[in-house]
Amino acid sequence: MIKQDLKVLEEKSIFVIREANAKFKNVAALWSMGKDSTTMLSLARKAFLGKVPFPVIHIDNSIDFPETYEFRRDLAKKWNLDLIVADSEIKPDLVGAACCGKNKPETLKKVMAKYGFDALIVSIRRDEHGIRSKERYMSPRDKNFRWDYKNQPAELWDNYSSKLDAKGHIRVHPLLDWNEIDIWNYIKQEHVPTNPLYFSRNGYRYRSLGCTHCTVPLKSDAKNVDQIIKELGDTKEEERSGRSMDKEREYVMQKLRALGYM
């Protein structure tokens, strides 16, 4: 796994976050309490003098891990986050899994409509999944949350298009260029708070976090950030191999992304 220049990555991400906050009237960010979205909030705090200046949304299906809820409570208080918790109903879902498939975007639609958000900052990375490699830093969604991945604006020389359809919104992706080991190196460098589920207990840890119904731990003895970084230098296993969901298949993820999945 290639280690990149953290200073360059940090500067670009901060630039994208600041641009979004300046361009749009009503910005929010998604927070899952995972390593990527927490790193994104850490970058936002650095961009705005120690404060996240926009609301933070957690789409809660009520079956996240107890450690995740504790982490949410403690960090929201410590960082003084304007936290919006939106309850997601678990019901049959023909695309993906009932807990984290189409139902979460449906809940997000209601939140976006209620608060009138016109831009949503999310923490996806291009290296996570093939369909995510097609994203832009600022990516339009129409009023139905649909994503036309074949017709996206060009982004040249830090000139990010932000054309907004009527009643649509823009997805903002400040971590697109990062990879998994970059995230962990940045967590180490900046002492970013981390969900304890990432660290080994009884020979297992979670490498990618979802809820209790769709995430399984992987064998690992990595009990701290340094050991995780070392482990990633040796592993050939996919990062999301612990996400036991049909949505990880390329065509299913593409359908979910088109529907507005995070």
CYANA upper distance limits for C-alpha pairs under 8 A (distance plus 0.5 A):
  1 MET  CA    181 ILE  CA      7.51
  1 MET  CA    232 LEU  CA      7.79
  1 MET  CA    233 GLY  CA      6.69
  2 ILE  CA    181 ILE  CA      8.22
  3 LYS  CA    181 ILE  CA      7.07
  3 LYS  CA    182 ASP  CA      6.61
  4 GLN  CA      9 LEU  CA      8.22
  4 GLN  CA    178 TRP  CA      8.44
  4 GLN  CA    182 ASP  CA      7.04
  5 ASP  CA      9 LEU  CA      6.92
  6 LEU  CA     10 GLU  CA      6.38
  6 LEU  CA    182 ASP  CA      7.45
  6 LEU  CA    185 ASN  CA      8.46
  6 LEU  CA    186 TYR  CA      7.34
  7 LYS  CA     11 GLU  CA      6.62
  8 VAL  CA     12 LYS  CA      6.78
  9 LEU  CA     13 SER  CA      6.64
  9 LEU  CA    177 ASP  CA      7.70
  9 LEU  CA    178 TRP  CA      7.43
 10 GLU  CA     14 ILE  CA      6.58
 10 GLU  CA     43 LEU  CA      7.78
 11 GLU  CA     15 PHE  CA      6.60
 12 LYS  CA     16 VAL  CA      6.77
 12 LYS  CA    174 PRO  CA      8.04
 13 SER  CA     17 ILE  CA      6.73
 13 SER  CA     43 LEU  CA      7.83
 13 SER  CA    174 PRO  CA      5.10
 13 SER  CA    175 LEU  CA      6.70
 14 ILE  CA     18 ARG  CA      6.56
 14 ILE  CA     43 LEU  CA      6.73
 14 ILE  CA     44 ALA  CA      7.25
 14 ILE  CA     46 LYS  CA      8.24
 14 ILE  CA     47 ALA  CA      6.11
 14 ILE  CA    174 PRO  CA      7.91
 15 PHE  CA     19 GLU  CA      6.51
 16 VAL  CA     20 ALA  CA      6.66
 16 VAL  CA    137 TYR  CA      7.85
 16 VAL  CA    172 VAL  CA      8.25
 16 VAL  CA    173 HIS  CA      8.31
 16 VAL  CA    174 PRO  CA      6.12
 17 ILE  CA     21 ASN  CA      6.76
 17 ILE  CA     44 ALA  CA      7.17
 17 ILE  CA     47 ALA  CA      8.07
 17 ILE  CA    121 ILE  CA      8.31
 17 ILE  CA    172 VAL  CA      8.26
 17 ILE  CA    174 PRO  CA      6.87
 18 ARG  CA     22 ALA  CA      6.63
 18 ARG  CA     47 ALA  CA      7.34
 19 GLU  CA     23 LYS  CA      6.41
 20 ALA  CA     24 PHE  CA      6.50
 20 ALA  CA     27 VAL  CA      8.04
 20 ALA  CA    119 ALA  CA      7.94
 20 ALA  CA    172 VAL  CA      7.60
 21 ASN  CA     25 LYS  CA      8.11
 21 ASN  CA     27 VAL  CA      6.88
 23 LYS  CA    162 SER  CA      8.34
 24 PHE  CA    118 ASP  CA      7.12
 24 PHE  CA    119 ALA  CA      6.99
 25 LYS  CA    117 PHE  CA      8.38
 25 LYS  CA    118 ASP  CA      7.37
 26 ASN  CA    116 GLY  CA      7.49
 26 ASN  CA    117 PHE  CA      5.38
 26 ASN  CA    118 ASP  CA      6.05
 26 ASN  CA    119 ALA  CA      7.06
 27 VAL  CA     54 PHE  CA      6.48
 27 VAL  CA     55 PRO  CA      7.86
 27 VAL  CA    117 PHE  CA      6.19
 27 VAL  CA    118 ASP  CA      6.72
 27 VAL  CA    119 ALA  CA      5.33
 27 VAL  CA    120 LEU  CA      6.40
 27 VAL  CA    121 ILE  CA      8.00
 28 ALA  CA     54 PHE  CA      5.86
 28 ALA  CA     55 PRO  CA      5.46
 28 ALA  CA     56 VAL  CA      6.29
 28 ALA  CA     57 ILE  CA      7.58
 28 ALA  CA    117 PHE  CA      7.09
 28 ALA  CA    119 ALA  CA      6.94
 28 ALA  CA    120 LEU  CA      5.55
 28 ALA  CA    121 ILE  CA      6.70
 29 ALA  CA     54 PHE  CA      7.66
 29 ALA  CA     55 PRO  CA      6.93
 29 ALA  CA     56 VAL  CA      5.33
 29 ALA  CA     57 ILE  CA      6.50
 29 ALA  CA    120 LEU  CA      5.84
 29 ALA  CA    121 ILE  CA      4.89
 29 ALA  CA    122 VAL  CA      6.50
 30 LEU  CA     37 SER  CA      7.69
 30 LEU  CA     56 VAL  CA      6.25
 30 LEU  CA     57 ILE  CA      5.30
 30 LEU  CA     58 HIS  CA      6.60
 30 LEU  CA     59 ILE  CA      8.49
 30 LEU  CA    120 LEU  CA      7.62
 30 LEU  CA    121 ILE  CA      6.79
 30 LEU  CA    122 VAL  CA      5.94
 30 LEU  CA    123 SER  CA      8.20
 31 TRP  CA     37 SER  CA      5.83
 31 TRP  CA     38 THR  CA      7.39
 31 TRP  CA     56 VAL  CA      6.78
 31 TRP  CA     57 ILE  CA      6.29
 31 TRP  CA     58 HIS  CA      5.81
 31 TRP  CA    122 VAL  CA      8.21
 32 SER  CA     37 SER  CA      6.82
 32 SER  CA     38 THR  CA      8.36
 32 SER  CA     58 HIS  CA      6.49
 32 SER  CA     59 ILE  CA      8.07
 33 MET  CA     37 SER  CA      6.93
 33 MET  CA     38 THR  CA      6.47
 33 MET  CA     68 THR  CA      6.91
 33 MET  CA     71 PHE  CA      7.59
 33 MET  CA     72 ARG  CA      6.85
 33 MET  CA    195 ASN  CA      7.30
 34 GLY  CA     38 THR  CA      6.58
 34 GLY  CA    194 THR  CA      8.05
 34 GLY  CA    195 ASN  CA      7.03
 34 GLY  CA    208 SER  CA      8.24
 34 GLY  CA    209 LEU  CA      6.67
 35 LYS  CA     39 THR  CA      6.53
 35 LYS  CA    183 ILE  CA      7.92
 35 LYS  CA    194 THR  CA      6.74
 35 LYS  CA    195 ASN  CA      7.59
 36 ASP  CA     40 MET  CA      6.67
 36 ASP  CA    123 SER  CA      6.28
 36 ASP  CA    124 ILE  CA      8.02
 36 ASP  CA    183 ILE  CA      7.31
 37 SER  CA     41 LEU  CA      6.81
 37 SER  CA    122 VAL  CA      7.55
 37 SER  CA    123 SER  CA      5.61
 38 THR  CA     42 SER  CA      6.72
 38 THR  CA    192 VAL  CA      8.07
 38 THR  CA    193 PRO  CA      8.02
 38 THR  CA    194 THR  CA      8.08
 39 THR  CA     43 LEU  CA      6.75
 39 THR  CA    183 ILE  CA      7.71
 39 THR  CA    186 TYR  CA      8.44
 39 THR  CA    187 ILE  CA      7.59
 39 THR  CA    192 VAL  CA      7.11
 40 MET  CA     44 ALA  CA      6.79
 40 MET  CA    123 SER  CA      6.80
 40 MET  CA    174 PRO  CA      8.00
 40 MET  CA    175 LEU  CA      7.76
 41 LEU  CA     45 ARG  CA      6.71
 41 LEU  CA     52 VAL  CA      7.37
 42 SER  CA     46 LYS  CA      6.87
 42 SER  CA    192 VAL  CA      7.30
 43 LEU  CA     47 ALA  CA      6.63
 44 ALA  CA     48 PHE  CA      6.73
 44 ALA  CA     50 GLY  CA      8.46
 44 ALA  CA     51 LYS  CA      7.84
 44 ALA  CA     52 VAL  CA      6.18
 45 ARG  CA     49 LEU  CA      6.50
 45 ARG  CA     50 GLY  CA      4.79
 45 ARG  CA     51 LYS  CA      5.17
 45 ARG  CA     52 VAL  CA      5.59
 46 LYS  CA     50 GLY  CA      6.07
 46 LYS  CA     51 LYS  CA      8.13
 48 PHE  CA     52 VAL  CA      7.19
 48 PHE  CA     53 PRO  CA      7.63
 51 LYS  CA     79 TRP  CA      7.75
 51 LYS  CA     80 ASN  CA      8.26
 52 VAL  CA     79 TRP  CA      8.46
 52 VAL  CA     81 LEU  CA      7.19
 54 PHE  CA     82 ASP  CA      7.57
 55 PRO  CA     81 LEU  CA      7.60
 55 PRO  CA     82 ASP  CA      5.28
 55 PRO  CA     83 LEU  CA      6.43
 55 PRO  CA     84 ILE  CA      7.39
 56 VAL  CA     81 LEU  CA      7.32
 56 VAL  CA     82 ASP  CA      6.41
 56 VAL  CA     83 LEU  CA      5.38
 56 VAL  CA     84 ILE  CA      6.48
 57 ILE  CA     83 LEU  CA      6.46
 57 ILE  CA     84 ILE  CA      5.24
 57 ILE  CA     85 VAL  CA      6.46
 57 ILE  CA     86 ALA  CA      7.72
 58 HIS  CA     83 LEU  CA      7.99
 58 HIS  CA     84 ILE  CA      6.78
 58 HIS  CA     85 VAL  CA      5.47
 58 HIS  CA     86 ALA  CA      6.69
 59 ILE  CA     85 VAL  CA      6.69
 59 ILE  CA     86 ALA  CA      5.46
 59 ILE  CA     87 ASP  CA      6.61
 59 ILE  CA     88 SER  CA      6.72
 59 ILE  CA    104 LYS  CA      7.08
 59 ILE  CA    107 THR  CA      7.70
 59 ILE  CA    108 LEU  CA      7.52
 60 ASP  CA     64 ASP  CA      8.01
 60 ASP  CA     85 VAL  CA      7.00
 60 ASP  CA     86 ALA  CA      6.28
 60 ASP  CA     87 ASP  CA      5.37
 60 ASP  CA     88 SER  CA      6.02
 61 ASN  CA     87 ASP  CA      6.33
 61 ASN  CA     88 SER  CA      5.08
 61 ASN  CA     89 GLU  CA      6.66
 61 ASN  CA     90 ILE  CA      7.13
 61 ASN  CA     99 CYS  CA      7.09
 61 ASN  CA    100 CYS  CA      8.39
 61 ASN  CA    104 LYS  CA      8.45
 62 SER  CA     87 ASP  CA      7.74
 62 SER  CA     88 SER  CA      8.13
 63 ILE  CA    211 CYS  CA      6.44
 63 ILE  CA    212 THR  CA      6.43
 63 ILE  CA    213 HIS  CA      7.88
 64 ASP  CA     68 THR  CA      6.88
 64 ASP  CA     69 TYR  CA      7.56
 64 ASP  CA    210 GLY  CA      7.75
 64 ASP  CA    211 CYS  CA      4.85
 64 ASP  CA    212 THR  CA      6.04
 65 PHE  CA     69 TYR  CA      7.15
 65 PHE  CA    211 CYS  CA      6.83
 65 PHE  CA    212 THR  CA      6.38
 66 PRO  CA     70 GLU  CA      6.74
 67 GLU  CA     71 PHE  CA      6.52
 67 GLU  CA    195 ASN  CA      7.69
 67 GLU  CA    196 PRO  CA      7.49
 67 GLU  CA    197 LEU  CA      7.54
 68 THR  CA     72 ARG  CA      6.63
 68 THR  CA    195 ASN  CA      7.08
 68 THR  CA    197 LEU  CA      8.49
 69 TYR  CA     73 ARG  CA      6.71
 70 GLU  CA     74 ASP  CA      6.67
 71 PHE  CA     75 LEU  CA      6.48
 71 PHE  CA    195 ASN  CA      6.73
 72 ARG  CA     76 ALA  CA      6.31
 73 ARG  CA     77 LYS  CA      6.84
 74 ASP  CA     78 LYS  CA      6.66
 75 LEU  CA     79 TRP  CA      6.31
 75 LEU  CA     80 ASN  CA      8.39
 75 LEU  CA    193 PRO  CA      8.41
 76 ALA  CA     80 ASN  CA      6.05
 76 ALA  CA     81 LEU  CA      5.40
 76 ALA  CA     82 ASP  CA      8.21
 76 ALA  CA     83 LEU  CA      7.47
 77 LYS  CA     81 LEU  CA      7.21
 86 ALA  CA    107 THR  CA      7.50
 86 ALA  CA    108 LEU  CA      8.17
 86 ALA  CA    111 VAL  CA      7.58
 87 ASP  CA    107 THR  CA      7.74
 88 SER  CA    103 ASN  CA      7.16
 88 SER  CA    104 LYS  CA      6.43
 88 SER  CA    107 THR  CA      6.12
 89 GLU  CA     99 CYS  CA      8.48
 89 GLU  CA    103 ASN  CA      7.28
 89 GLU  CA    107 THR  CA      8.43
 90 ILE  CA     98 ALA  CA      6.09
 90 ILE  CA     99 CYS  CA      5.86
 90 ILE  CA    103 ASN  CA      7.43
 91 LYS  CA     98 ALA  CA      5.98
 91 LYS  CA     99 CYS  CA      8.02
 91 LYS  CA    103 ASN  CA      7.92
 92 PRO  CA     97 ALA  CA      8.40
 92 PRO  CA     98 ALA  CA      5.80
 93 ASP  CA     97 ALA  CA      6.57
 93 ASP  CA     98 ALA  CA      5.37
 93 ASP  CA    101 GLY  CA      7.24
 93 ASP  CA    102 LYS  CA      6.93
 93 ASP  CA    103 ASN  CA      7.66
 95 VAL  CA    101 GLY  CA      6.72
 95 VAL  CA    102 LYS  CA      6.72
 95 VAL  CA    247 LYS  CA      7.73
 95 VAL  CA    252 VAL  CA      7.19
 95 VAL  CA    255 LYS  CA      8.02
 95 VAL  CA    256 LEU  CA      7.39
 96 GLY  CA    100 CYS  CA      7.79
 96 GLY  CA    101 GLY  CA      5.11
 96 GLY  CA    102 LYS  CA      7.40
 96 GLY  CA    245 MET  CA      7.16
 96 GLY  CA    246 ASP  CA      5.87
 96 GLY  CA    247 LYS  CA      4.97
 96 GLY  CA    252 VAL  CA      7.18
 96 GLY  CA    253 MET  CA      8.33
 96 GLY  CA    256 LEU  CA      8.02
 97 ALA  CA    101 GLY  CA      5.28
 97 ALA  CA    102 LYS  CA      8.27
 97 ALA  CA    214 CYS  CA      8.42
 97 ALA  CA    245 MET  CA      6.84
 97 ALA  CA    246 ASP  CA      7.36
 97 ALA  CA    247 LYS  CA      7.56
 98 ALA  CA    102 LYS  CA      7.89
 98 ALA  CA    103 ASN  CA      7.23
 99 CYS  CA    103 ASN  CA      7.66
 99 CYS  CA    104 LYS  CA      8.30
 99 CYS  CA    211 CYS  CA      8.20
 99 CYS  CA    213 HIS  CA      7.59
 99 CYS  CA    214 CYS  CA      8.15
100 CYS  CA    104 LYS  CA      6.47
100 CYS  CA    210 GLY  CA      8.41
100 CYS  CA    211 CYS  CA      8.33
100 CYS  CA    214 CYS  CA      8.39
101 GLY  CA    105 PRO  CA      8.30
101 GLY  CA    247 LYS  CA      7.75
101 GLY  CA    256 LEU  CA      7.62
101 GLY  CA    261 TYR  CA      7.87
102 LYS  CA    106 GLU  CA      7.07
102 LYS  CA    256 LEU  CA      7.03
102 LYS  CA    259 LEU  CA      7.86
102 LYS  CA    261 TYR  CA      7.32
103 ASN  CA    107 THR  CA      6.94
104 LYS  CA    108 LEU  CA      6.70
104 LYS  CA    261 TYR  CA      7.68
105 PRO  CA    109 LYS  CA      6.59
105 PRO  CA    259 LEU  CA      7.76
105 PRO  CA    260 GLY  CA      6.08
105 PRO  CA    261 TYR  CA      5.87
105 PRO  CA    262 MET  CA      7.85
106 GLU  CA    110 LYS  CA      7.20
107 THR  CA    111 VAL  CA      6.99
108 LEU  CA    112 MET  CA      6.59
109 LYS  CA    113 ALA  CA      6.65
109 LYS  CA    145 PHE  CA      8.08
110 LYS  CA    114 LYS  CA      6.53
111 VAL  CA    115 TYR  CA      6.72
112 MET  CA    116 GLY  CA      5.97
112 MET  CA    117 PHE  CA      5.71
112 MET  CA    118 ASP  CA      8.27
113 ALA  CA    117 PHE  CA      7.62
117 PHE  CA    169 HIS  CA      7.87
118 ASP  CA    168 GLY  CA      7.50
118 ASP  CA    169 HIS  CA      5.06
118 ASP  CA    170 ILE  CA      6.86
119 ALA  CA    169 HIS  CA      5.80
119 ALA  CA    170 ILE  CA      5.11
119 ALA  CA    171 ARG  CA      6.36
119 ALA  CA    172 VAL  CA      7.42
120 LEU  CA    169 HIS  CA      7.89
120 LEU  CA    170 ILE  CA      6.75
120 LEU  CA    171 ARG  CA      5.46
120 LEU  CA    172 VAL  CA      6.38
121 ILE  CA    171 ARG  CA      6.43
121 ILE  CA    172 VAL  CA      5.01
121 ILE  CA    173 HIS  CA      6.60
121 ILE  CA    174 PRO  CA      8.08
122 VAL  CA    171 ARG  CA      7.46
122 VAL  CA    172 VAL  CA      6.61
122 VAL  CA    173 HIS  CA      6.06
122 VAL  CA    174 PRO  CA      8.06
122 VAL  CA    262 MET  CA      7.74
123 SER  CA    173 HIS  CA      6.48
123 SER  CA    174 PRO  CA      7.28
123 SER  CA    175 LEU  CA      6.25
123 SER  CA    176 LEU  CA      8.20
124 ILE  CA    128 GLU  CA      7.96
124 ILE  CA    132 ARG  CA      7.89
124 ILE  CA    173 HIS  CA      6.94
124 ILE  CA    175 LEU  CA      6.80
124 ILE  CA    176 LEU  CA      6.75
124 ILE  CA    262 MET  CA      8.29
125 ARG  CA    132 ARG  CA      7.46
125 ARG  CA    133 SER  CA      8.20
125 ARG  CA    173 HIS  CA      8.32
125 ARG  CA    175 LEU  CA      6.06
125 ARG  CA    176 LEU  CA      4.75
125 ARG  CA    177 ASP  CA      6.94
125 ARG  CA    178 TRP  CA      6.62
125 ARG  CA    179 ASN  CA      7.19
126 ARG  CA    130 GLY  CA      7.92
126 ARG  CA    132 ARG  CA      5.65
126 ARG  CA    133 SER  CA      4.79
126 ARG  CA    134 LYS  CA      8.13
126 ARG  CA    135 GLU  CA      7.97
126 ARG  CA    176 LEU  CA      5.70
126 ARG  CA    177 ASP  CA      6.99
126 ARG  CA    178 TRP  CA      8.08
126 ARG  CA    179 ASN  CA      8.24
127 ASP  CA    132 ARG  CA      8.04
127 ASP  CA    133 SER  CA      7.21
127 ASP  CA    178 TRP  CA      8.24
127 ASP  CA    179 ASN  CA      6.53
128 GLU  CA    132 ARG  CA      7.54
128 GLU  CA    179 ASN  CA      8.30
128 GLU  CA    239 GLU  CA      7.77
128 GLU  CA    240 ARG  CA      7.99
129 HIS  CA    133 SER  CA      7.34
129 HIS  CA    250 GLU  CA      8.44
130 GLY  CA    134 LYS  CA      8.18
130 GLY  CA    250 GLU  CA      7.44
131 ILE  CA    135 GLU  CA      8.30
131 ILE  CA    250 GLU  CA      7.35
131 ILE  CA    253 MET  CA      7.56
131 ILE  CA    254 GLN  CA      6.53
134 LYS  CA    149 TYR  CA      7.12
135 GLU  CA    139 SER  CA      7.26
135 GLU  CA    149 TYR  CA      7.69
135 GLU  CA    176 LEU  CA      8.48
136 ARG  CA    152 GLN  CA      8.08
136 ARG  CA    153 PRO  CA      8.36
136 ARG  CA    155 GLU  CA      7.90
136 ARG  CA    173 HIS  CA      7.62
136 ARG  CA    176 LEU  CA      8.35
137 TYR  CA    155 GLU  CA      8.44
137 TYR  CA    160 TYR  CA      7.71
137 TYR  CA    171 ARG  CA      8.28
137 TYR  CA    172 VAL  CA      6.05
137 TYR  CA    173 HIS  CA      5.20
137 TYR  CA    174 PRO  CA      6.73
137 TYR  CA    176 LEU  CA      7.39
138 MET  CA    160 TYR  CA      6.94
138 MET  CA    161 SER  CA      7.17
138 MET  CA    162 SER  CA      6.89
138 MET  CA    170 ILE  CA      6.72
138 MET  CA    171 ARG  CA      6.17
138 MET  CA    172 VAL  CA      5.15
138 MET  CA    173 HIS  CA      6.90
139 SER  CA    152 GLN  CA      7.58
139 SER  CA    153 PRO  CA      8.19
139 SER  CA    162 SER  CA      8.09
139 SER  CA    170 ILE  CA      5.96
139 SER  CA    171 ARG  CA      5.51
139 SER  CA    172 VAL  CA      6.93
140 PRO  CA    147 TRP  CA      7.43
140 PRO  CA    152 GLN  CA      8.16
140 PRO  CA    162 SER  CA      7.79
140 PRO  CA    163 LYS  CA      7.61
140 PRO  CA    164 LEU  CA      6.90
140 PRO  CA    165 ASP  CA      8.07
140 PRO  CA    168 GLY  CA      7.94
140 PRO  CA    169 HIS  CA      6.60
140 PRO  CA    170 ILE  CA      5.01
140 PRO  CA    171 ARG  CA      6.72
141 ARG  CA    145 PHE  CA      5.52
141 ARG  CA    146 ARG  CA      5.93
141 ARG  CA    147 TRP  CA      5.70
141 ARG  CA    148 ASP  CA      8.21
141 ARG  CA    164 LEU  CA      8.44
141 ARG  CA    165 ASP  CA      8.08
141 ARG  CA    168 GLY  CA      6.10
141 ARG  CA    169 HIS  CA      5.86
141 ARG  CA    170 ILE  CA      6.33
141 ARG  CA    171 ARG  CA      7.56
141 ARG  CA    260 GLY  CA      8.33
142 ASP  CA    146 ARG  CA      5.97
142 ASP  CA    147 TRP  CA      7.53
142 ASP  CA    165 ASP  CA      6.38
142 ASP  CA    166 ALA  CA      7.99
142 ASP  CA    167 LYS  CA      7.57
142 ASP  CA    168 GLY  CA      4.77
142 ASP  CA    169 HIS  CA      7.06
143 LYS  CA    165 ASP  CA      7.79
143 LYS  CA    166 ALA  CA      7.37
143 LYS  CA    167 LYS  CA      5.43
143 LYS  CA    168 GLY  CA      4.53
143 LYS  CA    169 HIS  CA      7.76
144 ASN  CA    168 GLY  CA      7.82
144 ASN  CA    259 LEU  CA      8.22
145 PHE  CA    168 GLY  CA      7.51
145 PHE  CA    169 HIS  CA      8.31
145 PHE  CA    258 ALA  CA      7.97
145 PHE  CA    259 LEU  CA      6.44
145 PHE  CA    260 GLY  CA      5.43
146 ARG  CA    257 ARG  CA      8.34
146 ARG  CA    258 ALA  CA      5.44
146 ARG  CA    259 LEU  CA      5.63
146 ARG  CA    260 GLY  CA      6.37
147 TRP  CA    257 ARG  CA      7.38
147 TRP  CA    258 ALA  CA      5.17
147 TRP  CA    259 LEU  CA      7.53
147 TRP  CA    260 GLY  CA      7.41
148 ASP  CA    152 GLN  CA      7.36
148 ASP  CA    258 ALA  CA      7.48
149 TYR  CA    258 ALA  CA      8.43
153 PRO  CA    161 SER  CA      6.71
154 ALA  CA    160 TYR  CA      8.19
154 ALA  CA    161 SER  CA      7.74
155 GLU  CA    159 ASN  CA      6.20
155 GLU  CA    160 TYR  CA      5.71
155 GLU  CA    161 SER  CA      7.19
156 LEU  CA    160 TYR  CA      7.69
162 SER  CA    170 ILE  CA      7.53
164 LEU  CA    168 GLY  CA      6.74
164 LEU  CA    169 HIS  CA      6.62
164 LEU  CA    170 ILE  CA      7.20
165 ASP  CA    169 HIS  CA      7.60
178 TRP  CA    182 ASP  CA      6.43
178 TRP  CA    183 ILE  CA      7.40
179 ASN  CA    183 ILE  CA      7.01
180 GLU  CA    184 TRP  CA      7.11
180 GLU  CA    239 GLU  CA      8.38
181 ILE  CA    185 ASN  CA      6.57
181 ILE  CA    229 ILE  CA      6.92
181 ILE  CA    232 LEU  CA      7.33
182 ASP  CA    186 TYR  CA      6.55
183 ILE  CA    187 ILE  CA      6.62
184 TRP  CA    188 LYS  CA      6.69
184 TRP  CA    225 VAL  CA      7.32
184 TRP  CA    228 ILE  CA      8.23
184 TRP  CA    229 ILE  CA      7.02
185 ASN  CA    189 GLN  CA      6.62
185 ASN  CA    229 ILE  CA      7.68
186 TYR  CA    190 GLU  CA      6.35
186 TYR  CA    191 HIS  CA      8.32
186 TYR  CA    192 VAL  CA      8.16
187 ILE  CA    191 HIS  CA      5.81
187 ILE  CA    192 VAL  CA      5.17
187 ILE  CA    193 PRO  CA      8.02
187 ILE  CA    194 THR  CA      8.40
187 ILE  CA    225 VAL  CA      8.35
188 LYS  CA    192 VAL  CA      7.49
188 LYS  CA    225 VAL  CA      6.97
188 LYS  CA    226 ASP  CA      8.16
194 THR  CA    198 TYR  CA      8.16
197 LEU  CA    205 ARG  CA      6.79
197 LEU  CA    206 TYR  CA      6.26
198 TYR  CA    205 ARG  CA      5.98
198 TYR  CA    206 TYR  CA      5.36
198 TYR  CA    207 ARG  CA      6.35
198 TYR  CA    208 SER  CA      8.38
199 PHE  CA    204 TYR  CA      8.49
199 PHE  CA    205 ARG  CA      5.88
199 PHE  CA    206 TYR  CA      7.65
199 PHE  CA    222 ALA  CA      6.57
199 PHE  CA    223 LYS  CA      5.18
199 PHE  CA    224 ASN  CA      6.56
199 PHE  CA    225 VAL  CA      8.47
199 PHE  CA    228 ILE  CA      8.46
200 SER  CA    204 TYR  CA      5.52
200 SER  CA    205 ARG  CA      4.84
200 SER  CA    206 TYR  CA      8.26
200 SER  CA    220 SER  CA      6.53
200 SER  CA    221 ASP  CA      5.91
200 SER  CA    222 ALA  CA      5.81
200 SER  CA    223 LYS  CA      5.26
200 SER  CA    224 ASN  CA      8.48
201 ARG  CA    205 ARG  CA      6.82
201 ARG  CA    221 ASP  CA      8.16
201 ARG  CA    223 LYS  CA      7.92
203 GLY  CA    219 LYS  CA      6.30
203 GLY  CA    220 SER  CA      5.83
203 GLY  CA    221 ASP  CA      5.71
204 TYR  CA    217 PRO  CA      6.26
204 TYR  CA    218 LEU  CA      5.83
204 TYR  CA    219 LYS  CA      4.94
204 TYR  CA    220 SER  CA      5.39
204 TYR  CA    221 ASP  CA      7.19
205 ARG  CA    217 PRO  CA      5.56
205 ARG  CA    218 LEU  CA      6.06
205 ARG  CA    219 LYS  CA      7.04
205 ARG  CA    220 SER  CA      6.42
205 ARG  CA    221 ASP  CA      8.29
205 ARG  CA    222 ALA  CA      8.20
206 TYR  CA    215 THR  CA      8.35
206 TYR  CA    216 VAL  CA      7.37
206 TYR  CA    217 PRO  CA      5.01
206 TYR  CA    218 LEU  CA      6.60
206 TYR  CA    242 GLY  CA      7.83
207 ARG  CA    217 PRO  CA      7.65
207 ARG  CA    218 LEU  CA      7.63
207 ARG  CA    239 GLU  CA      6.92
207 ARG  CA    240 ARG  CA      7.80
207 ARG  CA    242 GLY  CA      7.57
208 SER  CA    215 THR  CA      8.13
208 SER  CA    239 GLU  CA      6.97
208 SER  CA    240 ARG  CA      6.19
208 SER  CA    242 GLY  CA      7.08
208 SER  CA    243 ARG  CA      7.46
209 LEU  CA    215 THR  CA      6.83
209 LEU  CA    243 ARG  CA      8.12
210 GLY  CA    214 CYS  CA      6.77
210 GLY  CA    215 THR  CA      5.90
210 GLY  CA    243 ARG  CA      7.66
211 CYS  CA    215 THR  CA      6.48
212 THR  CA    216 VAL  CA      8.40
214 CYS  CA    243 ARG  CA      6.36
214 CYS  CA    244 SER  CA      5.77
214 CYS  CA    245 MET  CA      6.53
215 THR  CA    242 GLY  CA      6.18
215 THR  CA    243 ARG  CA      5.23
215 THR  CA    244 SER  CA      6.39
216 VAL  CA    242 GLY  CA      5.47
216 VAL  CA    243 ARG  CA      6.94
216 VAL  CA    244 SER  CA      7.40
217 PRO  CA    242 GLY  CA      6.60
218 LEU  CA    242 GLY  CA      7.02
222 ALA  CA    227 GLN  CA      5.32
222 ALA  CA    228 ILE  CA      5.71
222 ALA  CA    231 GLU  CA      7.59
223 LYS  CA    227 GLN  CA      6.92
223 LYS  CA    228 ILE  CA      7.83
224 ASN  CA    228 ILE  CA      6.82
225 VAL  CA    229 ILE  CA      6.74
226 ASP  CA    230 LYS  CA      6.79
227 GLN  CA    231 GLU  CA      6.54
228 ILE  CA    232 LEU  CA      6.65
229 ILE  CA    233 GLY  CA      6.98
230 LYS  CA    234 ASP  CA      7.41
231 GLU  CA    235 THR  CA      6.70
237 GLU  CA    241 SER  CA      7.59
243 ARG  CA    248 GLU  CA      7.98
244 SER  CA    248 GLU  CA      8.44
246 ASP  CA    252 VAL  CA      7.54
247 LYS  CA    252 VAL  CA      5.48
247 LYS  CA    253 MET  CA      5.54
247 LYS  CA    256 LEU  CA      8.09
248 GLU  CA    252 VAL  CA      7.39
248 GLU  CA    253 MET  CA      6.41
249 ARG  CA    253 MET  CA      6.62
250 GLU  CA    254 GLN  CA      6.64
251 TYR  CA    255 LYS  CA      6.84
252 VAL  CA    256 LEU  CA      6.75
253 MET  CA    257 ARG  CA      6.47
254 GLN  CA    258 ALA  CA      6.65
255 LYS  CA    259 LEU  CA      6.85
256 LEU  CA    260 GLY  CA      6.86
256 LEU  CA    261 TYR  CA      5.62
257 ARG  CA    261 TYR  CA      5.13
257 ARG  CA    262 MET  CA      7.43
